[in-house]
Amino acid sequence: MGNAVAVTGESFETEVIQSTIPVLVDFWAAWCGPCRAVAPAIEEIATEYRGRLKVVKLDVDEDQEISIRYGVQSIPTLLLFKGGQPVERLVGNYPKPAILSKIQAHL
């Protein structure tokens, strides 16, 4: 999984909501082709922004409650959390520059 940390329903509160830095949550599933396609860009962002941005991955098949709570209806969905609240949402397989353009203003 690399630099992106896997989160579950149990660790979501601690890792995402209570984080002191912005958190990019990648809602994904193992069977999702577009999720696998965007994964390298997510890993690069996790590496390049370490210390300023936390990047986590949440498997929607394993933790449906979190997905439902945040209205994730299709994957991949990227949600950027800041101060415990979602501030940006990208649905679909976006190229890295498009992802960065959405999140850099919040860092």
C-alpha positions as CSV (number, residue, x, y, z in Angstrom):
1,M,0.0,0.0,0.0
2,G,3.0,2.3,0.3
3,N,2.6,5.7,2.0
4,A,-1.2,5.8,2.0
5,V,-2.4,4.4,5.3
6,A,-5.4,2.0,5.4
7,V,-8.2,3.1,7.7
8,T,-11.2,1.3,8.9
9,G,-14.4,2.3,10.6
10,E,-12.6,1.9,13.9
11,S,-9.6,4.1,13.0
12,F,-11.4,6.7,10.9
13,E,-12.2,9.0,13.8
14,T,-8.6,9.1,15.1
15,E,-6.8,9.1,11.7
16,V,-9.1,11.5,9.8
17,I,-11.5,13.5,12.0
18,Q,-9.0,14.2,14.8
19,S,-6.0,14.8,12.5
20,T,-4.2,18.1,13.0
21,I,-3.3,18.3,9.3
22,P,-5.6,17.9,6.2
23,V,-6.4,14.3,5.3
24,L,-7.1,13.0,1.8
25,V,-9.3,9.9,2.0
26,D,-9.3,7.6,-1.0
27,F,-12.6,5.6,-1.0
28,W,-11.8,2.5,-3.1
29,A,-12.3,-1.3,-3.6
30,A,-10.1,-4.1,-4.8
31,W,-12.4,-4.9,-7.7
32,C,-12.5,-1.3,-9.0
33,G,-10.4,-0.7,-12.1
34,P,-10.5,3.1,-11.9
35,C,-9.4,2.9,-8.3
36,R,-6.3,0.9,-9.3
37,A,-5.6,3.4,-12.0
38,V,-5.6,6.4,-9.7
39,A,-3.6,4.6,-7.0
40,P,-0.1,5.6,-8.2
41,A,-1.0,9.3,-8.2
42,I,-2.4,9.0,-4.7
43,E,0.8,7.3,-3.6
44,E,2.9,10.1,-5.2
45,I,0.9,12.7,-3.4
46,A,1.3,10.8,-0.1
47,T,5.0,10.9,-0.6
48,E,5.4,14.4,-1.8
49,Y,3.2,16.0,0.8
50,R,4.2,14.0,3.8
51,G,4.0,16.1,6.9
52,R,1.6,18.6,5.3
53,L,-1.1,16.1,4.2
54,K,-2.1,12.7,5.5
55,V,-3.3,10.3,2.8
56,V,-5.5,7.3,3.8
57,K,-7.4,4.6,1.9
58,L,-10.8,3.2,3.0
59,D,-12.1,0.0,1.4
60,V,-15.8,0.7,0.8
61,D,-16.6,-3.1,0.9
62,E,-15.1,-3.4,4.4
63,D,-16.5,-0.2,5.8
64,Q,-19.8,0.7,4.2
65,E,-21.0,2.8,7.2
66,I,-18.3,5.5,6.6
67,S,-19.0,5.5,2.9
68,I,-22.7,6.0,3.5
69,R,-22.1,8.7,6.2
70,Y,-20.2,10.8,3.6
71,G,-22.4,10.1,0.7
72,V,-19.9,8.1,-1.3
73,Q,-22.0,6.5,-4.1
74,S,-19.4,5.7,-6.7
75,I,-15.7,5.0,-6.5
76,P,-13.0,6.1,-6.6
77,T,-14.1,9.1,-4.5
78,L,-11.5,11.3,-2.9
79,L,-12.6,13.4,0.0
80,L,-10.3,16.0,1.6
81,F,-10.9,16.6,5.3
82,K,-9.7,19.7,7.1
83,G,-10.5,20.2,10.8
84,G,-12.6,17.0,10.8
85,Q,-14.9,18.2,7.9
86,P,-15.0,17.3,4.2
87,V,-13.9,20.4,2.2
88,E,-13.3,18.9,-1.2
89,R,-14.7,16.0,-3.2
90,L,-13.5,14.4,-6.4
91,V,-15.4,11.5,-7.9
92,G,-13.7,9.4,-10.6
93,N,-10.2,8.8,-11.9
94,Y,-8.6,12.2,-11.9
95,P,-5.0,12.8,-13.1
96,K,-2.6,13.9,-10.4
97,P,-2.5,17.6,-11.5
98,A,-6.3,17.8,-11.1
99,I,-6.2,16.3,-7.7
100,L,-3.5,18.7,-6.6
101,S,-5.3,21.7,-7.9
102,K,-8.2,20.8,-5.6
103,I,-6.2,20.2,-2.5
104,Q,-3.3,22.6,-2.6
105,A,-5.4,25.6,-1.4
106,H,-6.2,23.7,1.8
107,L,-2.6,22.9,2.7
